[in-house]
Amino acid sequence: MTSFGDLLGPQPTLLTGDDDAESDLLNGAEPAAVAAGHPTASIAWAYLAEKALDQAGIATGTPKPDPDAGVTSADVTRVIEAYAYARTGYHRGLDQLRRHGWKGFGPVPWSHEQNQGFLRCVGALARAAAAIGEENEYLRCLDLLNDSDPNAVTELGL
């Protein structure tokens, strides 16, 4: 039985993470330097994306996109930076998931700390997509998070 109670479903995918990148970030290293030194570490891209969203004033818990409420021109550059960082980390995470046997579906538990870099990138991508009114991408990200682990949406404030 998988951790989500599905007898026939795939086992949860547990990433190994990048201990050096995680340690550097926890010790206060600049996320851009960590991403440059460890470009496959989704967690570094998550830090960069979340920082850019925070600087743009896009708080955790961004509601469903409102097409009439776009971001200001002063913030749009930061939102697009966040979008790019998040998409990079998302794709790096997909590469890692596939190397760990993930077939494009199945649990990716939030409770496994090394999965959180990937899941945080998906959450940041959802927030950035919502900020620019890209509702389809926002909804795809929410679906992926819910499919990966329903707790991730709550943990990420989405």
N, C-alpha and C positions, 0 to 999 in steps of 0.2 A: 504494500500500500504506500502511495506517495504521501508526503507530508500534508497534502491538501485533501486527502481522503479518497482519491480516485484509484480504485484497484487496478484499472487497466491503463491508466495514464503513465507517462514517462516519469522516471525518477527526477527529483529536483536537480538542477544544474548548480554546482558549487564551484565558483571560480577560485583560482589560487591567488589572485591579486598580484601586486607588485610591492613586495616588502620595502624595497629601497625607496620607491616613490612615496609610499604611505608614510614611512618614517620621516623622510624629508619634509613632507607637508605638516606632519604633526609637530615637527621641530621648528616650524616657522619659515621654512624656505619659501621663496617667491614661487607661486604656482606656475608662472610662465617658464621659469628656469627648470622646474621639475618636469613640465610637459616637454621642454626641449631635450632634457636628458633622458626622459622615459616616455617617448611619444606613444607607446602602446598602453600606457596606464590611464584608463578611463577616469580614475579619481582626480588626476591632475586637470583634465579637461572639465570635469564637473566643478572644481574649485573656480576655474577661470570663467565658466559660463555663469555660475551663481554670483560671482563678484560683479560681472558686467550687468547682470539683471538688477542687482542691488543698486549699482551706480545709476541705472536708468530709472530707479524708483519702482521697479516691478517687484512687488513683495511676494513672498511665498503665499500661496493661496490665491493666485490669480484666478478670477472667476472665468466662466465660459466667455469666449471672445464676444465682444460687442462691436459690430461693424461700424457703429457711429462714434466709438470712443477710441481713436487711434492714439499712438504715442506722439509726443511732441517732436519736432524736428531736432531739438537738442538731445533727446533721448534715443532717437531712432538708430544712430550709429552704435550706441552701446547695446541695444537690443539685437541688432544684426550681428555684432561681435559675439554676443551670447549664443545666438542661433548657430553660428559657425562653430564655436567652441563645443557646444552641446552636440551638434551633429557629428563632429570629429570623434568625440568621446563615445557617442552612441555606436558609430561604425567600428571603432577599435574594440568596444565591448562585444559587438556581434561577432567579430573575428575570434575573440577569446571564447565566447560561448560555443561557437561551432567547434573550436579545437577541444572543448570539454564535452563534446558529444550532443550538444543541443541541436535539434532538428528544425528549429524555427517555431517551436511551440513547447509548452510545458513550463513547469514551475521554475522560477528563478527567485528564491526566497530573499526577502529584504533582511531577514534575521541573520543571514550569512554575510558578515561584514564585507568580505571581498566582492560581493555582488553589488554593493551599494554605489560604487563609482559608476557602473553602467546604469543602474536604475536612477541615480541622481541626474545623469546626463539626459535620460529620457524625460524626466520631470522638468529639467531646465529647458529642453527643447519644446515641451508642451507650453511652458510659460511664455517663451519667446514667440512661439507661433500664435498664442492667444493675443499677445501684445500687438502683433502686426495684422491681426484679423484673419490668420490662416486657419480657419476652423477645421478643415479636413485633417490637417497635420496635427492639430491639437487633439482631435478625437482619436486619431490613430495612436498617438502617444498614450492617451488614457487607456485605450483598449490594450495596448502592449503592457502597460503597467498592471492593469487588472488581470490580464492573462498570466503575467509573471508572478505576481503576488498581490492580492487585493489589499494587503496591509501597506504596500508601497505608496498607494495614492494618499492614504491617510498620513503616513509618515512624512510625505513630501508636501503636505498641505494643499493638495489639489482637489 
